[in-house]
Every structure is written in structure tokens, then in C-alpha cells.
């Protein structure tokens, strides 16, 4: 999960360098990204955010 958050940050950083005007046109608030990413990292560290596996079985 932490790796995914790091990849999101790297992609946003790259987009900020290469396509900032397109992000602004799309309404993406890059100033909010650091706080959102930090909150996601904290949730992972606290165990509140992670992966789950759900399995369903059809009854006979």
C-alpha cells in the first residue's frame, strides 16, 4: 500500500513538471496532494487502510 502511495506521489510530481496547465484545467488541486498523501500514509501506518480479500461462495 505504501508503495502505491509513493507511485501516486511520483506521478503527480511528474505531471506537475510536464502538464501543470492540463491539471489546472481539469480542476486538480496539487496543493492538496501532500496533505492527502500524508493522511493516506498515516492511515496505512495505523492499520486503518490496507487490502482485504473477500470470497463469496454460491450455495448449492
Phi, psi and omega per residue, in radians:
X1 nan -0.745 3.131
X2 -1.091 -0.668 3.115
X3 -1.091 -0.697 3.123
X4 -1.114 -0.722 3.109
X5 -1.109 -0.723 3.094
X6 -1.078 -0.697 3.123
X7 -1.157 -0.670 3.083
X8 -1.089 -0.771 3.130
X9 -1.095 -0.745 3.136
X10 -1.097 -0.717 3.130
X11 -1.166 -0.725 3.096
X12 -1.122 -0.689 3.101
X13 -1.076 -0.776 3.129
X14 -1.113 -0.777 3.119
X15 -1.110 -0.614 3.109
X16 -1.105 -0.638 3.135
X17 -1.341 -0.610 -2.987
X18 -1.837 -0.400 -3.043
X19 -2.567 0.739 -3.096
X20 -1.030 -0.668 -3.123
X21 -1.145 -0.633 3.111
X22 -1.202 -0.652 3.089
X23 -1.124 -0.737 3.125
X24 -1.110 -0.722 3.111
X25 -1.102 -0.572 -3.134
X26 -1.436 -0.089 3.116
X27 1.458 0.304 3.122
X28 -1.376 2.186 -3.135
X29 -1.686 1.633 -3.114
X30 -1.159 -0.398 3.113
X31 -1.188 -0.434 -3.137
X32 -1.479 -0.275 -3.052
X33 -1.053 -0.810 -3.115
X34 -1.012 -0.721 3.134
X35 -1.176 -0.712 3.134
X36 -1.160 -0.723 3.120
X37 -1.176 -0.679 3.100
X38 -1.125 -0.698 3.106
X39 -1.128 -0.691 3.112
X40 -1.139 -0.742 3.104
X41 -1.092 -0.727 3.121
X42 -1.124 -0.692 3.129
X43 -1.139 -0.652 3.081
X44 -1.148 -0.800 -3.130
X45 -1.082 -0.614 3.141
X46 -1.423 -0.123 -3.123
X47 1.438 0.153 -3.121
X48 -1.490 -0.294 -3.128
X49 -2.240 2.275 -3.127
X50 -3.045 -2.819 3.140
X51 -1.824 2.682 3.052
X52 -2.423 2.615 3.105
X53 -2.005 2.128 3.101
X54 -1.944 2.346 3.131
X55 -2.215 2.286 3.096
X56 -2.043 2.538 3.081
X57 -2.184 2.376 3.087
X58 -1.465 2.217 -3.140
X59 -1.248 2.598 -3.093
X60 -1.342 nan nan
